[in-house]
């Protein structure tokens, strides 16, 4: 069964999963989780920091924070990326190989998307509660990625229950 043989809901869920992976990966990689300014343009050009890099106006350096809440945020954000990509791989394997079309593979894909959403949720809640400064672009991109992963998992679950014979 290729992607063309699936239901419309399943196709939408794959699109949401892919969008969730991309949004969160961009949010994780860019150093604009907090900024000194609330204006979007100024937050991109002025001093800002992310999970791994802290930037001034003319330079960037590794983020020196070693607090436990910051390390937990980094860990949950990375787990969110890994769970999202793993569930996307499981979904593709489920679609492409006949031997892997089992309920456990489908449930693993759904669980992976939900797990990615939960990990990203934990990362943004911890960071949002403890960070000093204005929350900025990359923080928002990770939240959008979390929402896409949650929608993908929910839609895949709905699609599975919809297609169960009564």
Backbone as a chain_set.jsonl record, in Angstrom:
{"seq": "XXXXXXXXXXXXXXXXXXXXXXXXXXXXXXXXXXXXXXXXXXXXXXXXXXXXXXXXXXXXXXXXXXXXXXXXXXXXXXXXXXXXXXXXXXXXXXXXXXXXXXXXXXXXXXXXXXXXXXXXXXXXXXXXXXXXXXXXXXXXXXXXXXXXXXXXXXXXXXXXXXXXXX", "coords": {"N": [[0.853, -1.169, 0.0], [0.754, 2.035, -0.99], [1.151, 5.559, -0.417], [-0.907, 6.675, -1.845], [-2.956, 4.888, -1.647], [-4.099, 5.226, 0.798], [-6.32, 6.617, 3.322], [-7.867, 9.894, 3.279], [-7.643, 11.218, 5.699], [-5.432, 9.944, 6.819], [-3.427, 10.756, 5.047], [-3.402, 13.497, 5.559], [-2.549, 13.408, 8.203], [0.062, 12.462, 7.896], [1.19, 14.621, 6.544], [0.933, 16.555, 8.567], [2.631, 15.424, 10.48], [5.116, 15.555, 9.193], [5.343, 18.338, 8.899], [5.378, 19.005, 11.621], [7.824, 17.858, 12.431], [9.629, 19.402, 10.916], [9.091, 22.088, 11.74], [9.689, 21.945, 14.522], [12.356, 21.095, 14.465], [13.627, 23.256, 13.187], [13.012, 25.209, 15.074], [14.415, 24.199, 17.259], [17.053, 24.293, 16.37], [17.659, 26.963, 15.832], [18.861, 29.993, 17.357], [16.907, 31.622, 18.83], [15.216, 31.632, 21.103], [14.781, 33.208, 23.33], [14.743, 36.772, 23.667], [16.009, 40.111, 24.016], [14.33, 42.066, 23.169], [10.902, 42.647, 22.358], [9.942, 43.035, 19.831], [9.726, 41.524, 16.629], [11.581, 41.847, 14.443], [13.694, 43.198, 15.701], [14.34, 41.258, 17.583], [15.513, 39.336, 16.019], [17.848, 40.515, 15.162], [19.12, 41.627, 17.351], [20.564, 41.045, 20.665], [20.119, 37.672, 21.573], [19.094, 34.363, 22.617], [19.342, 30.793, 22.455], [18.691, 27.285, 22.783], [21.183, 26.166, 22.572], [23.001, 28.049, 21.738], [24.174, 31.36, 22.327], [23.692, 34.638, 21.378], [25.153, 37.773, 20.634], [25.1, 41.119, 19.379], [26.992, 41.09, 17.313], [28.231, 38.605, 17.464], [28.301, 35.053, 18.173], [28.128, 32.49, 20.639], [28.698, 29.401, 22.435], [25.978, 28.464, 24.553], [26.235, 29.278, 27.901], [24.742, 28.319, 30.055], [24.13, 26.208, 32.828], [22.22, 25.289, 34.496], [19.886, 23.026, 36.025], [17.237, 23.041, 35.077], [17.556, 24.104, 32.54], [19.129, 22.208, 31.238], [17.303, 20.106, 31.325], [15.331, 21.136, 29.646], [16.746, 21.19, 27.209], [17.168, 18.423, 26.908], [14.513, 17.356, 26.732], [13.634, 18.687, 24.435], [15.345, 17.636, 22.472], [14.634, 14.928, 22.678], [12.041, 15.178, 21.74], [12.477, 15.782, 19.01], [13.761, 13.413, 18.2], [11.773, 11.45, 18.751], [9.751, 12.342, 17.05], [10.916, 12.101, 14.441], [11.475, 9.352, 14.472], [8.891, 8.251, 14.654], [7.883, 9.129, 12.233], [9.505, 7.689, 10.464], [8.688, 5.077, 11.153], [6.051, 5.227, 10.284], [6.403, 5.525, 7.499], [7.674, 3.083, 6.929], [5.596, 1.375, 7.619], [3.811, 1.974, 5.597], [5.192, 1.191, 3.281], [6.129, -1.516, 3.32], [4.849, -4.71, 3.153], [5.042, -6.761, 5.059], [5.312, -5.366, 7.388], [2.914, -4.254, 8.017], [1.305, -4.17, 10.507], [-0.731, -4.049, 13.474], [0.78, -3.248, 15.656], [2.867, -1.741, 14.595], [1.476, 0.414, 13.557], [0.354, 1.453, 15.899], [2.715, 2.115, 17.179], [3.619, 4.199, 15.588], [1.577, 6.11, 15.999], [1.833, 6.432, 18.784], [4.439, 7.422, 18.845], [4.189, 9.958, 17.664], [2.495, 11.208, 19.504], [4.146, 11.018, 21.759], [6.276, 12.646, 20.918], [4.962, 15.118, 20.846], [4.372, 15.397, 23.591], [6.965, 15.445, 24.746], [7.996, 17.8, 23.57], [6.149, 19.596, 24.583], [6.78, 19.472, 27.339], [9.375, 20.542, 27.224], [8.913, 23.209, 26.305], [7.264, 24.198, 28.321], [8.867, 24.061, 30.637], [10.986, 25.752, 29.854], [9.581, 28.122, 29.288], [8.625, 28.761, 31.813], [10.906, 29.302, 33.315], [12.72, 30.902, 31.878], [14.427, 33.994, 31.319], [13.577, 37.031, 29.973], [12.126, 38.03, 26.793], [10.058, 35.699, 25.243], [10.69, 34.215, 22.099], [10.952, 33.816, 18.491], [11.942, 31.122, 17.817], [11.071, 29.631, 19.98], [8.305, 29.799, 19.604], [8.131, 28.432, 17.136], [8.763, 25.846, 17.938], [6.56, 25.298, 19.545], [4.534, 25.318, 17.599], [5.388, 23.11, 16.115], [4.968, 21.132, 18.055], [2.161, 21.191, 18.236], [1.459, 20.327, 15.653], [2.495, 17.7, 15.724], [0.855, 16.584, 17.72], [-1.672, 16.78, 16.496], [-1.205, 15.115, 14.301], [-0.833, 12.594, 15.555], [-3.358, 12.28, 16.783], [-5.085, 12.338, 14.547], [-4.187, 10.064, 13.177], [-4.883, 8.102, 15.015], [-7.686, 8.429, 15.034], [-8.21, 7.737, 12.38], [-7.52, 5.036, 12.402], [-9.397, 3.933, 14.203], [-11.682, 4.547, 12.832], [-11.576, 2.912, 10.616], [-11.86, 0.35, 11.599], [-13.51, -2.717, 11.378], [-16.925, -3.183, 12.265]], "CA": [[0.0, 0.0, 0.0], [1.49, 3.295, -1.05], [0.409, 6.653, 0.208], [-2.115, 6.948, -2.632], [-3.996, 3.936, -1.266], [-4.549, 5.487, 2.161], [-7.448, 7.535, 3.45], [-7.536, 11.316, 3.278], [-7.223, 11.572, 7.061], [-4.063, 9.442, 7.003], [-2.543, 11.631, 4.282], [-3.294, 14.749, 6.308], [-1.73, 13.157, 9.393], [1.467, 12.385, 7.48], [1.599, 16.006, 6.306], [1.089, 17.207, 9.88], [3.829, 14.87, 11.118], [6.271, 16.125, 8.516], [5.402, 19.747, 9.289], [5.801, 19.05, 13.016], [9.263, 17.605, 12.487], [10.364, 20.534, 10.349], [8.96, 23.262, 12.613], [10.421, 21.789, 15.776], [13.786, 21.036, 14.178], [14.072, 24.632, 12.956], [12.942, 25.883, 16.365], [15.487, 23.689, 18.117], [18.372, 24.637, 15.843], [17.914, 28.405, 15.774], [19.096, 30.548, 18.703], [16.049, 32.779, 19.116], [14.177, 31.231, 22.06], [14.507, 34.431, 24.084], [15.355, 37.981, 23.124], [15.853, 41.258, 24.893], [13.275, 42.907, 22.639], [9.684, 41.924, 21.994], [9.704, 43.223, 18.399], [10.269, 40.384, 15.897], [12.773, 42.216, 13.69], [14.777, 43.473, 16.649], [14.759, 40.026, 18.245], [16.361, 38.591, 15.091], [19.13, 41.194, 14.953], [19.729, 42.015, 18.616], [20.975, 39.942, 21.529], [19.13, 36.617, 21.754], [19.717, 33.085, 22.973], [18.578, 29.584, 22.19], [19.019, 26.173, 23.67], [22.584, 25.766, 22.466], [23.835, 29.187, 21.349], [23.803, 32.691, 22.814], [24.237, 35.579, 20.393], [25.124, 39.212, 20.836], [24.79, 41.804, 18.127], [27.965, 40.742, 16.28], [28.921, 37.34, 17.703], [27.565, 33.971, 18.828], [28.978, 31.587, 21.406], [27.893, 28.359, 23.091], [25.208, 28.949, 25.695], [26.956, 28.826, 29.096], [23.855, 27.945, 31.163], [24.295, 24.827, 33.296], [21.183, 24.984, 35.473], [19.212, 21.753, 35.742], [16.042, 23.264, 34.262], [17.987, 24.344, 31.169], [19.534, 20.899, 30.712], [16.067, 19.34, 31.118], [14.71, 21.681, 28.435], [17.509, 20.674, 26.077], [16.923, 16.984, 26.772], [13.154, 17.113, 26.241], [13.54, 19.164, 23.056], [16.016, 16.645, 21.631], [13.775, 13.737, 22.668], [10.925, 15.478, 20.855], [12.939, 15.619, 17.633], [14.01, 11.989, 17.95], [10.491, 10.736, 18.714], [9.042, 12.756, 15.843], [11.503, 11.475, 13.261], [11.296, 7.906, 14.566], [7.512, 7.908, 14.306], [7.746, 9.346, 10.793], [10.131, 6.528, 9.824], [7.798, 3.929, 11.368], [4.898, 5.419, 9.405], [6.824, 5.225, 6.131], [7.877, 1.635, 6.852], [4.263, 0.777, 7.642], [3.199, 2.166, 4.28], [5.941, 0.631, 2.162], [6.436, -2.935, 3.397], [3.663, -5.507, 3.48], [5.288, -7.524, 6.29], [5.264, -4.469, 8.545], [1.56, -3.704, 8.169], [0.699, -4.765, 11.69], [-1.291, -3.064, 14.406], [1.809, -2.732, 16.56], [3.594, -0.686, 13.881], [0.59, 1.575, 13.488], [0.281, 2.021, 17.251], [4.02, 2.719, 17.467], [3.651, 5.489, 14.895], [0.682, 7.017, 16.735], [2.478, 6.708, 20.068], [5.615, 8.26, 18.618], [3.764, 11.351, 17.455], [2.011, 11.726, 20.789], [5.321, 11.174, 22.619], [6.988, 13.847, 20.462], [4.203, 16.278, 21.325], [4.533, 15.494, 25.049], [8.339, 15.887, 25.021], [8.117, 19.211, 23.2], [5.35, 20.327, 25.57], [7.571, 19.587, 28.565], [10.489, 21.468, 26.974], [8.476, 24.613, 26.24], [6.73, 24.604, 29.625], [10.0, 24.307, 31.533], [11.698, 26.949, 29.391], [8.716, 29.283, 29.459], [8.483, 29.092, 33.229], [12.165, 29.705, 33.932], [13.554, 31.782, 31.062], [14.393, 35.432, 31.581], [13.55, 37.742, 28.706], [10.934, 37.82, 25.97], [10.072, 34.486, 24.432], [10.813, 34.701, 20.731], [10.56, 33.062, 17.307], [12.236, 29.683, 17.865], [10.166, 29.083, 20.986], [7.016, 29.658, 18.928], [8.223, 27.374, 16.131], [8.688, 24.555, 18.64], [5.163, 25.107, 19.944], [3.796, 24.941, 16.391], [5.763, 21.722, 15.845], [4.268, 20.294, 19.031], [0.754, 21.099, 17.847], [1.368, 19.473, 14.465], [2.684, 16.302, 16.148], [-0.348, 16.144, 18.436], [-2.724, 16.596, 15.501], [-0.868, 13.916, 13.519], [-1.149, 11.412, 16.363], [-4.814, 12.179, 16.971], [-5.692, 11.969, 13.271], [-3.86, 8.657, 12.881], [-5.729, 7.3, 15.897], [-9.061, 8.501, 14.521], [-8.262, 6.97, 11.138], [-7.483, 3.601, 12.739], [-10.684, 3.538, 14.781], [-12.701, 4.707, 11.802], [-11.495, 1.812, 9.645], [-12.049, -0.956, 12.252], [-14.833, -3.261, 11.058], [-17.82, -3.329, 13.419]], "C": [[0.897, 1.229, 0.0], [0.626, 4.391, -0.429], [-0.873, 6.967, -0.553], [-3.266, 6.023, -2.252], [-4.553, 4.186, 0.131], [-5.718, 6.456, 2.162], [-6.955, 8.982, 3.476], [-7.044, 11.757, 4.663], [-5.786, 11.139, 7.309], [-3.065, 10.316, 6.243], [-2.342, 12.964, 4.994], [-2.41, 14.551, 7.534], [-0.248, 13.036, 9.045], [2.003, 13.796, 7.193], [1.817, 16.77, 7.602], [2.351, 16.719, 10.584], [5.095, 15.454, 10.5], [6.437, 17.599, 8.882], [5.865, 19.887, 10.737], [7.287, 18.824, 13.176], [10.055, 18.808, 12.006], [10.292, 21.754, 11.271], [9.776, 23.111, 13.89], [11.926, 21.726, 15.54], [14.349, 22.436, 13.931], [14.058, 25.409, 14.275], [14.057, 25.46, 17.305], [16.845, 24.207, 17.666], [18.675, 26.132, 15.867], [18.003, 29.01, 17.175], [18.216, 31.745, 19.048], [14.904, 32.343, 20.031], [13.815, 32.404, 22.956], [15.271, 35.585, 23.451], [15.168, 39.101, 24.136], [14.713, 42.151, 24.447], [12.076, 42.066, 22.252], [9.342, 42.076, 20.513], [10.405, 42.111, 17.611], [11.553, 40.741, 15.164], [13.95, 42.5, 14.609], [15.251, 42.207, 17.34], [15.645, 39.184, 17.337], [17.749, 39.209, 14.964], [19.84, 41.55, 16.249], [20.171, 40.809, 19.424], [19.829, 38.942, 21.767], [19.855, 35.328, 22.113], [18.753, 31.951, 22.669], [18.981, 28.495, 23.157], [20.493, 25.805, 23.646], [23.53, 26.93, 22.195], [23.258, 30.475, 21.927], [24.482, 33.696, 21.903], [24.112, 37.014, 20.884], [24.772, 39.859, 19.509], [25.72, 41.334, 17.009], [28.588, 39.359, 16.442], [27.951, 36.319, 18.301], [28.566, 33.075, 19.538], [28.103, 30.495, 22.011], [27.197, 28.911, 24.332], [25.828, 28.405, 26.979], [26.056, 28.328, 30.236], [24.026, 26.466, 31.52], [23.237, 24.454, 34.335], [20.442, 23.713, 35.053], [17.969, 21.95, 34.883], [16.41, 23.463, 32.796], [18.428, 23.04, 30.504], [18.308, 20.02, 30.451], [15.34, 19.824, 29.865], [15.421, 21.163, 27.194], [17.193, 19.199, 25.83], [15.531, 16.699, 26.209], [12.986, 17.589, 24.802], [14.197, 18.172, 22.096], [15.202, 15.358, 21.562], [12.56, 13.949, 21.771], [11.287, 15.313, 19.388], [13.112, 14.141, 17.301], [12.712, 11.194, 17.852], [9.706, 11.086, 17.457], [9.591, 12.092, 14.593], [11.352, 9.955, 13.293], [9.874, 7.501, 14.191], [7.23, 8.142, 12.827], [8.357, 8.178, 10.014], [9.249, 5.295, 9.97], [6.573, 4.026, 10.459], [5.248, 5.073, 7.962], [7.055, 3.726, 5.96], [6.542, 0.901, 6.834], [3.604, 0.867, 6.268], [3.879, 1.358, 3.182], [6.1, -0.893, 2.178], [5.25, -3.729, 3.921], [3.839, -6.274, 4.799], [5.165, -6.668, 7.55], [3.902, -3.83, 8.755], [0.842, -4.415, 9.318], [0.15, -3.655, 12.577], [-0.226, -2.453, 15.299], [2.628, -1.623, 15.889], [2.755, 0.592, 13.814], [0.503, 2.263, 14.853], [1.604, 2.671, 17.648], [4.139, 4.088, 16.794], [2.778, 6.514, 15.618], [1.318, 7.413, 18.07], [3.702, 7.591, 19.935], [5.252, 9.717, 18.411], [3.255, 11.972, 18.748], [3.182, 11.944, 21.748], [6.123, 12.409, 22.222], [6.282, 15.1, 20.955], [4.382, 16.476, 22.831], [5.939, 15.985, 25.402], [8.521, 17.375, 24.697], [7.323, 20.077, 24.174], [6.139, 20.528, 26.86], [8.719, 20.579, 28.384], [10.016, 22.917, 26.994], [7.89, 25.085, 27.567], [7.865, 24.914, 30.595], [10.708, 25.6, 31.136], [10.863, 28.2, 29.605], [8.574, 29.715, 30.895], [9.755, 29.697, 33.815], [12.967, 30.752, 33.157], [13.354, 33.242, 31.434], [14.492, 36.143, 30.238], [12.257, 37.449, 27.966], [11.075, 36.531, 25.176], [9.95, 34.888, 22.972], [10.477, 33.627, 19.696], [10.769, 31.551, 17.427], [11.361, 28.967, 18.886], [8.794, 28.838, 20.363], [7.024, 28.562, 17.874], [8.149, 25.995, 16.781], [7.264, 24.273, 19.116], [4.313, 24.697, 18.745], [4.116, 23.499, 16.007], [5.072, 20.757, 16.784], [2.809, 20.111, 18.643], [0.567, 20.217, 16.619], [1.553, 17.996, 14.821], [1.444, 15.773, 16.867], [-1.49, 15.891, 17.46], [-2.462, 15.349, 14.668], [-1.208, 12.646, 14.287], [-2.64, 11.205, 16.538], [-5.498, 11.749, 15.671], [-5.397, 10.516, 12.894], [-4.695, 7.727, 13.752], [-7.17, 7.278, 15.437], [-9.2, 7.665, 13.263], [-8.274, 5.471, 11.418], [-8.824, 3.145, 13.301], [-11.816, 3.642, 13.779], [-12.748, 3.518, 10.859], [-11.626, 0.438, 10.281], [-13.438, -1.482, 11.887], [-15.642, -3.484, 12.331], [-18.37, -4.723, 13.519]], "O": [[1.706, 1.418, 0.908], [-0.492, 4.143, 0.022], [-1.828, 7.475, 0.034], [-4.427, 6.341, -2.508], [-5.4, 3.424, 0.598], [-6.06, 7.039, 1.134], [-5.769, 9.245, 3.674], [-6.131, 12.576, 4.77], [-5.011, 11.865, 7.93], [-1.973, 10.585, 6.744], [-1.232, 13.495, 5.025], [-1.61, 15.424, 7.87], [0.606, 13.464, 9.822], [3.133, 14.121, 7.557], [2.769, 17.541, 7.723], [3.059, 17.507, 11.211], [6.035, 15.805, 11.212], [7.55, 18.053, 9.145], [6.652, 20.779, 11.054], [7.945, 19.509, 13.96], [11.048, 19.189, 12.626], [11.313, 22.382, 11.551], [10.476, 24.039, 14.296], [12.695, 22.256, 16.342], [15.433, 22.761, 14.415], [14.98, 26.174, 14.56], [14.582, 26.277, 18.061], [17.694, 24.525, 18.497], [19.842, 26.52, 15.917], [17.291, 28.578, 18.081], [18.718, 32.771, 19.507], [13.744, 32.655, 19.759], [12.647, 32.573, 23.304], [16.296, 35.398, 22.796], [14.288, 39.046, 24.996], [14.177, 42.916, 25.249], [12.219, 40.907, 21.862], [8.527, 41.314, 19.993], [11.559, 41.79, 17.896], [12.53, 39.998, 15.257], [15.075, 42.088, 14.329], [16.435, 42.082, 17.654], [16.451, 38.394, 17.829], [18.719, 38.503, 14.688], [21.054, 41.757, 16.244], [20.155, 39.682, 18.93], [18.716, 39.331, 22.119], [21.068, 35.212, 21.937], [17.535, 32.124, 22.633], [19.544, 28.761, 24.219], [20.999, 25.199, 24.591], [24.737, 26.806, 22.404], [22.044, 30.66, 22.008], [25.69, 33.627, 21.676], [23.102, 37.408, 21.468], [24.21, 39.216, 18.623], [25.28, 41.192, 15.868], [29.413, 38.974, 15.614], [26.916, 36.681, 18.861], [29.705, 32.92, 19.097], [26.885, 30.655, 22.089], [27.762, 29.722, 25.066], [25.938, 27.189, 27.135], [26.569, 27.95, 31.289], [24.062, 25.597, 30.649], [23.348, 23.413, 34.983], [20.384, 23.377, 33.87], [17.672, 21.105, 34.039], [15.669, 23.045, 31.906], [18.127, 22.804, 29.333], [18.275, 19.275, 29.472], [14.795, 19.018, 29.111], [14.775, 20.744, 26.234], [16.979, 18.78, 24.692], [15.39, 15.882, 25.299], [12.268, 16.958, 24.026], [13.658, 17.901, 21.023], [15.092, 14.757, 20.493], [12.098, 13.014, 21.116], [10.505, 14.771, 18.608], [12.666, 13.675, 16.253], [12.567, 10.353, 16.965], [9.066, 10.218, 16.864], [8.829, 11.578, 13.774], [11.126, 9.334, 12.254], [9.678, 6.511, 13.485], [6.422, 7.43, 12.231], [7.788, 7.73, 9.018], [9.078, 4.543, 9.01], [6.113, 3.016, 9.925], [4.474, 4.402, 7.279], [6.665, 3.159, 4.939], [6.38, -0.084, 6.114], [2.92, -0.061, 5.837], [3.218, 0.891, 2.254], [6.198, -1.497, 1.11], [4.721, -3.449, 4.996], [2.886, -6.417, 5.565], [4.941, -7.187, 8.643], [3.762, -2.945, 9.598], [-0.111, -5.164, 9.104], [0.516, -2.487, 12.446], [-0.312, -1.28, 15.661], [3.036, -0.669, 16.552], [3.264, 1.698, 13.991], [0.568, 3.488, 14.951], [1.614, 3.667, 18.371], [4.698, 5.022, 17.37], [3.195, 7.654, 15.825], [1.336, 8.589, 18.435], [3.976, 8.417, 20.806], [5.927, 10.61, 18.922], [3.553, 13.128, 19.049], [3.213, 12.941, 22.469], [6.601, 13.142, 23.088], [6.926, 16.036, 21.427], [4.528, 17.607, 23.293], [6.09, 16.85, 26.265], [9.133, 18.114, 25.47], [7.766, 21.163, 24.548], [6.164, 21.629, 27.41], [9.006, 21.369, 29.284], [10.644, 23.764, 27.628], [8.009, 26.264, 27.903], [7.823, 25.924, 31.298], [10.994, 26.443, 31.987], [11.378, 29.225, 30.054], [8.419, 30.903, 31.176], [9.68, 30.524, 34.724], [13.817, 31.423, 33.742], [12.261, 33.664, 31.812], [15.404, 35.874, 29.456], [11.401, 36.71, 28.453], [12.089, 36.303, 24.517], [9.194, 35.801, 22.639], [9.796, 32.649, 20.003], [9.845, 30.783, 17.16], [10.959, 27.824, 18.671], [8.192, 27.785, 20.574], [6.04, 27.837, 17.726], [7.537, 25.08, 16.23], [6.817, 23.126, 19.089], [3.459, 23.819, 18.866], [3.222, 22.747, 15.617], [4.637, 19.683, 16.367], [2.279, 19.003, 18.713], [-0.385, 19.44, 16.554], [0.852, 17.137, 14.285], [1.034, 14.635, 16.641], [-2.201, 14.893, 17.583], [-3.392, 14.604, 14.36], [-1.804, 11.724, 13.731], [-3.13, 10.079, 16.451], [-6.385, 10.896, 15.688], [-6.259, 9.822, 12.356], [-5.162, 6.687, 13.288], [-7.812, 6.227, 15.446], [-10.194, 6.96, 13.092], [-8.97, 4.72, 10.735], [-9.332, 2.09, 12.92], [-12.799, 2.907, 13.867], [-13.812, 3.152, 10.359], [-11.514, -0.565, 9.575], [-14.433, -0.778, 12.063], [-15.105, -3.92, 13.349], [-19.14, -5.02, 14.432]]}, "num_chains": 1, "name": "protein.A"}
